[in-house]
Amino acid sequence: MRRVHEMPFGATVLADGKVIFRLWAPTARTVELCLGNQAAEESVLTMDRLADGWFQCETPPALAGHGTLYRYRIDGGLCVPDPASRANPLDAHGPSQVIDAGAFVWKDDDWHGRPWHEAVIYELHLGAFTAEGGYTAAIQRLDYLAELGVTAVELMPVADFPGARNWGYDGVLQFAPDHSYGTPDELKALVQAAHARGLMVLLDVVYNHFGPDGNYLHTYAPQFFTERHHTPWGAAINFDGRDSRTVRDFYIHNALYWLDEYHLDGLRLDAVHAIADDSRPDILEELAAAVHDGPGRSRQAHLILENDANAVRYLRQGQFTAQWNDDIHHALHLLLTGECDGYYADYADQPARHLARCLAEGFAFQGESSGFREGRPRGEPSGHLPPGAFVNFIQTHDQVGNRAYGERITMIALQRPLQVVLSVLLLAPSPPMLFMGEEFAAATPFLFFCDFHGELAEAIAEGRRMEFARFRAFANPAARAHIPDPNAPATFERSKLDWGCLDEPQHKFWLDHYRSMLTLRREQIAPRLPGICAGGEFELAGASGLIVRWGLRDGARMTLLANLGESPVEGFEHFSGIALPSLFGREIQTIYLSQSDLPDFFSAGRMPPWCAAWFIEEKRA
């Protein structure tokens, strides 16, 4: 099968071998198509000016085809890459490349995705996941991920960025997979290889801003941006003003392009709280509708949000599958480490309650005021949503990489508490997400890295250090000076996973623990999730004890009992007999005990420090 997404942008190879080039440049007087690389242009063609700011040129097969390099010359001066380039092999400032998407022959016709209740997500950075980096090298680790118990691989953004290394959130060419990782065909081969192993592939996309270097749209299409709204990165993308129709189409086609042409199973939309759009339907609603009416009609196509505002309307309306849940990370992290600087301060009063509410209802903040946000209310009620609407995690690229030294949780938390926390996270009804290497307690950090130069590089390095000024450990400028320079090549190299450590006892221990938890999830938890009811119930016992229950449609209940603290919890008398054959007229199926003698403790109405137990309470006939 050949997969090509048709769109009004970029360079398209037609069935007869001709190539049609299209560019939206509403403020340009003339646009020329320059074929060949910058050093040796082969042909320069004047593009036809069409209505509404469009320019177009069609070339015969003898002049351009698959692999041809090209640029656009604006008003006889600046040469720019195609903003809808399918490939930019000489980096973001270089020429674009014609790609015949139909030349790749797919062999996964029978792949229709996987249902969301089976999701166990593994987030990875293609450059740091392997020593070699890139699409092809990642294929060599897919068997390992499948054996681990992962069902979905989530790629950090691949949209072309300037330089040789970047987290991906500074992308400027949204349709071009970055060539530092390989070619478009190699990315397609990675997706196809994942499907052959039963793995979904999700892609992180950034629709809230462009990176600070390599974006030429301001030059010939300033209508792409608006001063009516502002973001942390400057003027917002114009989704609701004059000329916004073309801008909206650009992003809707981008989503469809990744799902269609690369046969991806879903997208994770970065920081949608920074997308400003007062129109109805807004860009997120329109994009979701296009996905559901397109690829979503014939296969599973999952859309996931990151939304710091804890807004739920996109989830409530069923347009998006799920949303990242930072709240549960913050509560778990505070329980494990005691850190209460920065945004952790919002969870310091009752971390166990925040956690229990996340497990049962989704978000911890559902309209309450946030001290970190100067008392502003945060969030909306979420208890009516099913657990599958929330992606839970203890580590992500943000939560590791935005630490000054990129420390992973195993570097700052004790083994026993972390084991218990992981049993809560990995067996809970919400889909869990792992960050690459966490499953074997990678000793390598994951640092913030990029590849900018000159004043921009200096500004980013200084800005990075100033971000930590509010933290006590970095109040002193001398302490901040030791924070690694994001632009240094060594910062990136230090962030690469060391796979050679897997045979070492401490890393093997953690890998075995993750595998056993995910096996339990696959065999005991996942089969019950299609029948789980929206909204759970939770109770607290003391400062660190919690009981959470989720109803199942067959009348059974999934139950978690946990103590996430250093002191025993007393007063569980009303749970006496939890390990006996029946409880409140129900049969008990024990799923997991963090220690074998827990039933004795429960029968005595006590919970020892750092423990967890999972049960299915079957309804007695």
Sequence and secondary structure as in RCSB ss.txt:
>XXXX:A:sequence
MRRVHEMPFGATVLADGKVIFRLWAPTARTVELCLGNQAAEESVLTMDRLADGWFQCETPPALAGHGTLYRYRID
GGLCVPDPASRANPLDAHGPSQVIDAGAFVWKDDDWHGRPWHEAVIYELHLGAFTAEGGYTAAIQRLDYLAELGV
TAVELMPVADFPGARNWGYDGVLQFAPDHSYGTPDELKALVQAAHARGLMVLLDVVYNHFGPDGNYLHTYAPQFF
TERHHTPWGAAINFDGRDSRTVRDFYIHNALYWLDEYHLDGLRLDAVHAIADDSRPDILEELAAAVHDGPGRSRQ
AHLILENDANAVRYLRQGQFTAQWNDDIHHALHLLLTGECDGYYADYADQPARHLARCLAEGFAFQGESSGFREG
RPRGEPSGHLPPGAFVNFIQTHDQVGNRAYGERITMIALQRPLQVVLSVLLLAPSPPMLFMGEEFAAATPFLFFC
DFHGELAEAIAEGRRMEFARFRAFANPAARAHIPDPNAPATFERSKLDWGCLDEPQHKFWLDHYRSMLTLRREQI
APRLPGICAGGEFELAGASGLIVRWGLRDGARMTLLANLGESPVEGFEHFSGIALPSLFGREIQTIYLSQSDLPD
FFSAGRMPPWCAAWFIEEKRA
>XXXX:A:secstr
       SSEEEE TTS EEEEEE TT S EEEEEEETTEEEEEEE EE GGGEEEEEE TTT  TT EEEEEET
TS EE  TT S  TT TTS EE   GGGS    TT     GGG  EEEE TTTSSSS SHHHHHTTHHHHHHHT 
 EEEE   EE SSS   STT SEEEEE TTS  HHHHHHHHHHHHHTT EEEEEE  S   SSS  HHHH GGGE
EEEEEETTEEEE SSSTTHHHHHHHHHHHHHHHHHHS  SEEEETTGGG    SSS HHHHHHHHHHHTGGGTS 
 EEEE  TT   HHHHTTSSSEEE HHHHHHHHHHHH   SGGGGGGSS HHHHHHHHHHHS S SS EETTTTT
EE     TTS GGGEEEES  HHHHHTSTT   GGGTS HHHHHHHHHHHHHSSS EEEETTGGGT SS      
   HHHHHHHHHHHHHTTTTSGGG SHHHHTTS  TTSHHHHHHTS  GGGTTSHHHHHHHHHHHHHHHHIIIII
GGGGGGB S  EEEEETTTEEEEEEEBTTS EEEEEEE SSS EE  GGGTTTTSSEETTEEEEEEEESSTTHHH
HHHTTEE SSEEEEEEEEE  
